[in-house]
């Protein structure tokens, strides 16, 4: 069988200018790196690297500022939307985004997130949902699925005593200040391409002053889930997507009217 060898001069896949060559601290198989790359690619393609300001949270992505070659600040646990609000109001012509996990955003940071959306703050949130606390030991998160075993729910999440998972996109879509709220996934190439397009639209929403925008990305945590790197992709597709359906939850008429490049 003939094998096509791609010569180096023909390669079209390279590190985005907005992404550093810092060795990753993420577990092998984690899709944080995929999400980082998508954000960096989009900002580069929009020529916004010198205008962007990212806000790193507390969680697995606490060191996000090491990977992005752009202005970045560190927020206290859960306070990234509040910090982003202050930065955007002082520097309205900059593109300000937060990069948050489900524990940071949907637990200690829930109030900041909800009220930023309610006020229509012209910021963008990139929300990684892997249904678990990854950094601190694999505890149950606000997004953990019913029956899901974690280090703090070893018998599985009991909805009678521990409640149901919070579907953040569906909730924020009810906020009048939200212009663009969607959920995508990072489990295969087709969905990764859709995720990138959504990130682009979210930043376009901010650039055009159309209100709060958030892209929720279903992500893997094979370490916390106790599955293989490949198995985590299947686990996400089999268990997380039924619980957190992919789709567009809020696209305002103004955002729908934007001419977004692929």
URCORUR-V988149 format. One record per residue. N is the residue number from 1. RES is the residue in three letters. SS is DSSP state (H for helix, E for strand, - for the rest). PHI is phi in degrees with one decimal (999 if undefined). Layout:
n->N res->RES ss->SS phi->PHI
n->N res->RES ss->SS phi->PHI
This chain:
n->1 res->UNK ss->- phi->999
n->2 res->UNK ss->- phi->-71.0
n->3 res->UNK ss->- phi->-116.7
n->4 res->UNK ss->- phi->-84.2
n->5 res->UNK ss->- phi->-101.4
n->6 res->UNK ss->- phi->-86.4
n->7 res->UNK ss->- phi->-75.6
n->8 res->UNK ss->H phi->-53.0
n->9 res->UNK ss->H phi->-70.2
n->10 res->UNK ss->H phi->-98.4
n->11 res->UNK ss->- phi->-67.0
n->12 res->UNK ss->- phi->-115.9
n->13 res->UNK ss->- phi->-107.8
n->14 res->UNK ss->- phi->-138.3
n->15 res->UNK ss->- phi->-66.2
n->16 res->UNK ss->- phi->-61.0
n->17 res->UNK ss->- phi->-62.4
n->18 res->UNK ss->- phi->-87.1
n->19 res->UNK ss->E phi->-123.2
n->20 res->UNK ss->- phi->-82.8
n->21 res->UNK ss->- phi->-99.2
n->22 res->UNK ss->- phi->-64.6
n->23 res->UNK ss->- phi->-58.0
n->24 res->UNK ss->- phi->-75.5
n->25 res->UNK ss->- phi->-96.9
n->26 res->UNK ss->- phi->-73.3
n->27 res->UNK ss->- phi->-63.3
n->28 res->UNK ss->- phi->-55.9
n->29 res->UNK ss->- phi->97.4
n->30 res->UNK ss->- phi->-68.9
n->31 res->UNK ss->- phi->-94.1
n->32 res->UNK ss->H phi->-57.3
n->33 res->UNK ss->H phi->-60.5
n->34 res->UNK ss->H phi->-62.4
n->35 res->UNK ss->H phi->-63.9
n->36 res->UNK ss->H phi->-56.7
n->37 res->UNK ss->H phi->-61.8
n->38 res->UNK ss->H phi->-60.8
n->39 res->UNK ss->H phi->-62.4
n->40 res->UNK ss->H phi->-62.8
n->41 res->UNK ss->H phi->-62.3
n->42 res->UNK ss->H phi->-63.5
n->43 res->UNK ss->H phi->-63.7
n->44 res->UNK ss->H phi->-66.0
n->45 res->UNK ss->H phi->-64.9
n->46 res->UNK ss->- phi->-89.7
n->47 res->UNK ss->- phi->58.6
n->48 res->UNK ss->- phi->-115.0
n->49 res->UNK ss->- phi->-59.9
n->50 res->UNK ss->- phi->-83.7
n->51 res->UNK ss->- phi->-112.2
n->52 res->UNK ss->E phi->-82.5
n->53 res->UNK ss->E phi->-131.9
n->54 res->UNK ss->E phi->-97.6
n->55 res->UNK ss->E phi->-121.9
n->56 res->UNK ss->E phi->-86.1
n->57 res->UNK ss->- phi->-98.5
n->58 res->UNK ss->- phi->-109.6
n->59 res->UNK ss->- phi->149.2
n->60 res->UNK ss->H phi->-58.4
n->61 res->UNK ss->H phi->-91.8
n->62 res->UNK ss->H phi->-60.9
n->63 res->UNK ss->H phi->-100.3
n->64 res->UNK ss->H phi->-56.3
n->65 res->UNK ss->H phi->-64.6
n->66 res->UNK ss->H phi->-75.5
n->67 res->UNK ss->- phi->-100.7
n->68 res->UNK ss->E phi->-101.0
n->69 res->UNK ss->- phi->-92.0
n->70 res->UNK ss->- phi->-161.6
n->71 res->UNK ss->E phi->-64.4
n->72 res->UNK ss->E phi->-145.9
n->73 res->UNK ss->E phi->-131.5
n->74 res->UNK ss->E phi->-109.2
n->75 res->UNK ss->- phi->-106.7
n->76 res->UNK ss->- phi->-65.4
n->77 res->UNK ss->- phi->-55.2
n->78 res->UNK ss->- phi->83.6
n->79 res->UNK ss->- phi->-97.2
n->80 res->UNK ss->H phi->-56.6
n->81 res->UNK ss->H phi->-63.4
n->82 res->UNK ss->H phi->-68.0
n->83 res->UNK ss->H phi->-65.2
n->84 res->UNK ss->H phi->-62.1
n->85 res->UNK ss->H phi->-59.7
n->86 res->UNK ss->H phi->-62.8
n->87 res->UNK ss->H phi->-62.9
n->88 res->UNK ss->H phi->-65.0
n->89 res->UNK ss->H phi->-70.3
n->90 res->UNK ss->H phi->-79.7
n->91 res->UNK ss->- phi->-123.5
n->92 res->UNK ss->- phi->-64.9
n->93 res->UNK ss->- phi->-92.3
n->94 res->UNK ss->- phi->-90.0
n->95 res->UNK ss->E phi->-96.1
n->96 res->UNK ss->E phi->-114.1
n->97 res->UNK ss->E phi->-139.2
n->98 res->UNK ss->E phi->-109.5
n->99 res->UNK ss->E phi->-129.7
n->100 res->UNK ss->E phi->-132.8
n->101 res->UNK ss->E phi->-90.2
n->102 res->UNK ss->H phi->-69.3
n->103 res->UNK ss->H phi->-67.3
n->104 res->UNK ss->H phi->-65.1
n->105 res->UNK ss->H phi->-81.1
n->106 res->UNK ss->H phi->-94.3
n->107 res->UNK ss->H phi->-111.0
n->108 res->UNK ss->H phi->-67.1
n->109 res->UNK ss->- phi->-100.6
n->110 res->UNK ss->H phi->-60.5
n->111 res->UNK ss->H phi->-61.8
n->112 res->UNK ss->H phi->-61.5
n->113 res->UNK ss->H phi->-68.3
n->114 res->UNK ss->H phi->-62.1
n->115 res->UNK ss->H phi->-73.3
n->116 res->UNK ss->H phi->-62.7
n->117 res->UNK ss->H phi->-68.3
n->118 res->UNK ss->H phi->-64.1
n->119 res->UNK ss->H phi->-79.4
n->120 res->UNK ss->- phi->71.2
n->121 res->UNK ss->- phi->-59.5
n->122 res->UNK ss->- phi->-83.8
n->123 res->UNK ss->- phi->-125.1
n->124 res->UNK ss->E phi->-122.8
n->125 res->UNK ss->E phi->-113.8
n->126 res->UNK ss->E phi->-101.5
n->127 res->UNK ss->E phi->-112.0
n->128 res->UNK ss->E phi->-94.0
n->129 res->UNK ss->E phi->-111.1
n->130 res->UNK ss->- phi->-117.2
n->131 res->UNK ss->- phi->64.5
n->132 res->UNK ss->- phi->-162.9
n->133 res->UNK ss->- phi->-83.4
n->134 res->UNK ss->- phi->-80.4
n->135 res->UNK ss->- phi->-72.7
n->136 res->UNK ss->- phi->-96.6
n->137 res->UNK ss->- phi->125.3
n->138 res->UNK ss->- phi->77.2
n->139 res->UNK ss->- phi->-77.3
n->140 res->UNK ss->- phi->-64.7
n->141 res->UNK ss->- phi->-111.0
n->142 res->UNK ss->- phi->-60.4
n->143 res->UNK ss->- phi->-102.7
n->144 res->UNK ss->- phi->-59.6
n->145 res->UNK ss->- phi->-78.8
n->146 res->UNK ss->- phi->-55.9
n->147 res->UNK ss->- phi->81.4
n->148 res->UNK ss->- phi->-72.9
n->149 res->UNK ss->- phi->-86.1
n->150 res->UNK ss->E phi->-134.1
n->151 res->UNK ss->- phi->-66.6
n->152 res->UNK ss->- phi->-106.7
n->153 res->UNK ss->E phi->-137.9
n->154 res->UNK ss->- phi->-62.4
n->155 res->UNK ss->- phi->-96.4
n->156 res->UNK ss->- phi->100.9
n->157 res->UNK ss->- phi->-64.8
n->158 res->UNK ss->- phi->-96.3
n->159 res->UNK ss->H phi->-66.7
n->160 res->UNK ss->H phi->-69.2
n->161 res->UNK ss->H phi->-106.7
n->162 res->UNK ss->H phi->-117.1
n->163 res->UNK ss->- phi->78.8
n->164 res->UNK ss->- phi->-101.3
n->165 res->UNK ss->- phi->-64.7
n->166 res->UNK ss->- phi->-91.7
n->167 res->UNK ss->- phi->-97.0
n->168 res->UNK ss->H phi->-66.4
n->169 res->UNK ss->H phi->-61.2
n->170 res->UNK ss->H phi->-61.5
n->171 res->UNK ss->H phi->-68.7
n->172 res->UNK ss->H phi->-69.2
n->173 res->UNK ss->- phi->-64.2
n->174 res->UNK ss->- phi->-81.2
n->175 res->UNK ss->- phi->-81.3
n->176 res->UNK ss->- phi->-64.2
n->177 res->UNK ss->- phi->-78.1
n->178 res->UNK ss->E phi->-80.8
n->179 res->UNK ss->E phi->-101.2
n->180 res->UNK ss->E phi->-152.0
n->181 res->UNK ss->E phi->-138.3
n->182 res->UNK ss->E phi->-138.7
n->183 res->UNK ss->E phi->-125.4
n->184 res->UNK ss->E phi->-128.7
n->185 res->UNK ss->E phi->-136.2
n->186 res->UNK ss->- phi->-118.3
n->187 res->UNK ss->- phi->-90.8
n->188 res->UNK ss->- phi->-157.0
n->189 res->UNK ss->H phi->-57.0
n->190 res->UNK ss->H phi->-61.0
n->191 res->UNK ss->H phi->-73.7
n->192 res->UNK ss->H phi->-64.3
n->193 res->UNK ss->H phi->-62.4
n->194 res->UNK ss->H phi->-65.2
n->195 res->UNK ss->H phi->-63.8
n->196 res->UNK ss->H phi->-62.9
n->197 res->UNK ss->H phi->-61.9
n->198 res->UNK ss->H phi->-65.9
n->199 res->UNK ss->H phi->-61.7
n->200 res->UNK ss->H phi->-59.3
n->201 res->UNK ss->H phi->-63.5
n->202 res->UNK ss->H phi->-62.6
n->203 res->UNK ss->H phi->-69.2
n->204 res->UNK ss->H phi->-62.7
n->205 res->UNK ss->H phi->-57.6
n->206 res->UNK ss->H phi->-68.6
n->207 res->UNK ss->H phi->-57.3
n->208 res->UNK ss->- phi->-90.0
n->209 res->UNK ss->- phi->66.9
n->210 res->UNK ss->- phi->-103.4
n->211 res->UNK ss->- phi->103.5
n->212 res->UNK ss->E phi->-64.2
n->213 res->UNK ss->E phi->-136.1
n->214 res->UNK ss->E phi->-146.5
n->215 res->UNK ss->E phi->-114.6
n->216 res->UNK ss->E phi->-89.2
n->217 res->UNK ss->E phi->-119.3
n->218 res->UNK ss->E phi->-69.6
n->219 res->UNK ss->- phi->-130.1
n->220 res->UNK ss->- phi->-99.5
n->221 res->UNK ss->- phi->-144.0
n->222 res->UNK ss->H phi->-61.8
n->223 res->UNK ss->H phi->-65.8
n->224 res->UNK ss->H phi->-68.5
n->225 res->UNK ss->H phi->-79.6
n->226 res->UNK ss->- phi->74.4
n->227 res->UNK ss->- phi->-127.7
n->228 res->UNK ss->- phi->-73.6
n->229 res->UNK ss->H phi->-61.5
n->230 res->UNK ss->H phi->-73.1
n->231 res->UNK ss->H phi->-61.8
n->232 res->UNK ss->H phi->-63.9
n->233 res->UNK ss->H phi->-64.2
n->234 res->UNK ss->H phi->-68.4
n->235 res->UNK ss->H phi->-63.3
n->236 res->UNK ss->H phi->-60.5
n->237 res->UNK ss->H phi->-64.7
n->238 res->UNK ss->H phi->-76.9
n->239 res->UNK ss->H phi->-110.2
n->240 res->UNK ss->H phi->-79.9
n->241 res->UNK ss->H phi->-63.2
n->242 res->UNK ss->H phi->-61.3
n->243 res->UNK ss->H phi->-80.0
n->244 res->UNK ss->- phi->-126.6
n->245 res->UNK ss->- phi->-58.1
n->246 res->UNK ss->- phi->-72.8
n->247 res->UNK ss->E phi->157.3
n->248 res->UNK ss->E phi->-98.1
n->249 res->UNK ss->E phi->-100.4
n->250 res->UNK ss->E phi->-156.2
n->251 res->UNK ss->E phi->-129.4
n->252 res->UNK ss->- phi->-66.3
n->253 res->UNK ss->H phi->-60.0
n->254 res->UNK ss->H phi->-65.6
n->255 res->UNK ss->H phi->-68.4
n->256 res->UNK ss->H phi->-60.5
n->257 res->UNK ss->- phi->-84.8
n->258 res->UNK ss->- phi->-70.1
n->259 res->UNK ss->- phi->-95.6
n->260 res->UNK ss->- phi->-94.9
n->261 res->UNK ss->- phi->-74.5
n->262 res->UNK ss->- phi->-67.3
